[in-house]
Amino acid sequence: MHRIRVGDYRVVYEINDAESYINVMIVRHRKEAYN
């Protein structure tokens, strides 16, 4: 899993190189991202 901050939001995603896609799992406000 990877994560990136976009403004006030945290995006958690995984990259599938074998099938060439990105799966976005969570998009939440930074305060709530890990609850």
KEGUKE-890143 format. One record per atom (N, C-alpha, C): residue number from 1; atom name; z, x, y. Coordinates in nm, 2 decimals. Layout:
// KEGUKE-890143
+-----+----+--------+--------+--------+
!   k !  a !     c3 !     c1 !     c2 !
+-----+----+--------+--------+--------+
! NUM ! CA !      Z !      X !      Y !
...
+-----+----+--------+--------+--------+
//
This chain:
// KEGUKE-890143
+-----+----+--------+--------+--------+
!   k !  a !     c3 !     c1 !     c2 !
+-----+----+--------+--------+--------+
!   1 !  N !   0.00 !   0.08 !  -0.12 !
!   1 ! CA !   0.00 !   0.00 !   0.00 !
!   1 !  C !   0.00 !   0.09 !   0.12 !
!   2 !  N !  -0.06 !   0.04 !   0.23 !
!   2 ! CA !  -0.07 !   0.10 !   0.36 !
!   2 !  C !  -0.02 !   0.01 !   0.46 !
!   3 !  N !   0.02 !   0.06 !   0.57 !
!   3 ! CA !   0.06 !  -0.03 !   0.68 !
!   3 !  C !   0.02 !   0.03 !   0.81 !
!   4 !  N !  -0.01 !  -0.06 !   0.91 !
!   4 ! CA !  -0.05 !  -0.01 !   1.04 !
!   4 !  C !   0.01 !  -0.11 !   1.14 !
!   5 !  N !   0.04 !  -0.05 !   1.26 !
!   5 ! CA !   0.09 !  -0.14 !   1.37 !
!   5 !  C !  -0.03 !  -0.18 !   1.46 !
!   6 !  N !  -0.04 !  -0.30 !   1.49 !
!   6 ! CA !  -0.14 !  -0.36 !   1.58 !
!   6 !  C !  -0.07 !  -0.44 !   1.68 !
!   7 !  N !  -0.05 !  -0.37 !   1.80 !
!   7 ! CA !   0.03 !  -0.44 !   1.90 !
!   7 !  C !   0.17 !  -0.46 !   1.86 !
!   8 !  N !   0.22 !  -0.59 !   1.86 !
!   8 ! CA !   0.35 !  -0.62 !   1.82 !
!   8 !  C !   0.36 !  -0.66 !   1.67 !
!   9 !  N !   0.25 !  -0.64 !   1.60 !
!   9 ! CA !   0.24 !  -0.69 !   1.46 !
!   9 !  C !   0.23 !  -0.57 !   1.37 !
!  10 !  N !   0.27 !  -0.60 !   1.25 !
!  10 ! CA !   0.26 !  -0.50 !   1.14 !
!  10 !  C !   0.17 !  -0.56 !   1.03 !
!  11 !  N !   0.07 !  -0.48 !   0.99 !
!  11 ! CA !  -0.03 !  -0.53 !   0.89 !
!  11 !  C !  -0.01 !  -0.44 !   0.77 !
!  12 !  N !   0.02 !  -0.51 !   0.65 !
!  12 ! CA !   0.04 !  -0.43 !   0.53 !
!  12 !  C !  -0.09 !  -0.47 !   0.44 !
!  13 !  N !  -0.15 !  -0.36 !   0.39 !
!  13 ! CA !  -0.28 !  -0.38 !   0.32 !
!  13 !  C !  -0.29 !  -0.28 !   0.21 !
!  14 !  N !  -0.38 !  -0.30 !   0.11 !
!  14 ! CA !  -0.42 !  -0.21 !   0.01 !
!  14 !  C !  -0.57 !  -0.19 !   0.01 !
!  15 !  N !  -0.61 !  -0.07 !  -0.03 !
!  15 ! CA !  -0.75 !  -0.04 !  -0.03 !
!  15 !  C !  -0.79 !  -0.02 !  -0.18 !
!  16 !  N !  -0.89 !  -0.09 !  -0.22 !
!  16 ! CA !  -0.95 !  -0.08 !  -0.35 !
!  16 !  C !  -1.08 !  -0.01 !  -0.34 !
!  17 !  N !  -1.08 !   0.12 !  -0.37 !
!  17 ! CA !  -1.20 !   0.21 !  -0.36 !
!  17 !  C !  -1.30 !   0.17 !  -0.47 !
!  18 !  N !  -1.25 !   0.14 !  -0.58 !
!  18 ! CA !  -1.34 !   0.12 !  -0.70 !
!  18 !  C !  -1.43 !  -0.01 !  -0.67 !
!  19 !  N !  -1.38 !  -0.11 !  -0.61 !
!  19 ! CA !  -1.46 !  -0.23 !  -0.58 !
!  19 !  C !  -1.49 !  -0.24 !  -0.43 !
!  20 !  N !  -1.46 !  -0.14 !  -0.35 !
!  20 ! CA !  -1.50 !  -0.14 !  -0.21 !
!  20 !  C !  -1.45 !  -0.26 !  -0.13 !
!  21 !  N !  -1.32 !  -0.28 !  -0.13 !
!  21 ! CA !  -1.26 !  -0.39 !  -0.05 !
!  21 !  C !  -1.12 !  -0.35 !   0.00 !
!  22 !  N !  -1.08 !  -0.42 !   0.11 !
!  22 ! CA !  -0.94 !  -0.40 !   0.16 !
!  22 !  C !  -0.87 !  -0.54 !   0.15 !
!  23 !  N !  -0.76 !  -0.54 !   0.09 !
!  23 ! CA !  -0.68 !  -0.66 !   0.07 !
!  23 !  C !  -0.57 !  -0.66 !   0.17 !
!  24 !  N !  -0.57 !  -0.75 !   0.26 !
!  24 ! CA !  -0.46 !  -0.76 !   0.36 !
!  24 !  C !  -0.36 !  -0.86 !   0.30 !
!  25 !  N !  -0.24 !  -0.80 !   0.29 !
!  25 ! CA !  -0.13 !  -0.87 !   0.22 !
!  25 !  C !  -0.03 !  -0.94 !   0.32 !
!  26 !  N !   0.00 !  -0.88 !   0.43 !
!  26 ! CA !   0.10 !  -0.94 !   0.52 !
!  26 !  C !   0.05 !  -0.90 !   0.67 !
!  27 !  N !   0.06 !  -1.00 !   0.75 !
!  27 ! CA !   0.05 !  -0.98 !   0.90 !
!  27 !  C !   0.16 !  -1.06 !   0.96 !
!  28 !  N !   0.26 !  -0.98 !   1.01 !
!  28 ! CA !   0.38 !  -1.04 !   1.07 !
!  28 !  C !   0.42 !  -0.96 !   1.20 !
!  29 !  N !   0.50 !  -1.03 !   1.28 !
!  29 ! CA !   0.56 !  -0.97 !   1.39 !
!  29 !  C !   0.64 !  -0.85 !   1.34 !
!  30 !  N !   0.65 !  -0.74 !   1.42 !
!  30 ! CA !   0.72 !  -0.62 !   1.37 !
!  30 !  C !   0.86 !  -0.65 !   1.34 !
!  31 !  N !   0.93 !  -0.74 !   1.41 !
!  31 ! CA !   1.07 !  -0.77 !   1.38 !
!  31 !  C !   1.09 !  -0.84 !   1.24 !
!  32 !  N !   0.99 !  -0.91 !   1.20 !
!  32 ! CA !   1.00 !  -0.98 !   1.07 !
!  32 !  C !   0.92 !  -0.93 !   0.96 !
!  33 !  N !   0.86 !  -0.81 !   0.97 !
!  33 ! CA !   0.77 !  -0.76 !   0.87 !
!  33 !  C !   0.84 !  -0.72 !   0.74 !
!  34 !  N !   0.96 !  -0.68 !   0.75 !
!  34 ! CA !   1.03 !  -0.62 !   0.63 !
!  34 !  C !   1.14 !  -0.71 !   0.58 !
!  35 !  N !   1.15 !  -0.83 !   0.63 !
!  35 ! CA !   1.26 !  -0.92 !   0.58 !
!  35 !  C !   1.22 !  -0.99 !   0.45 !
+-----+----+--------+--------+--------+
//
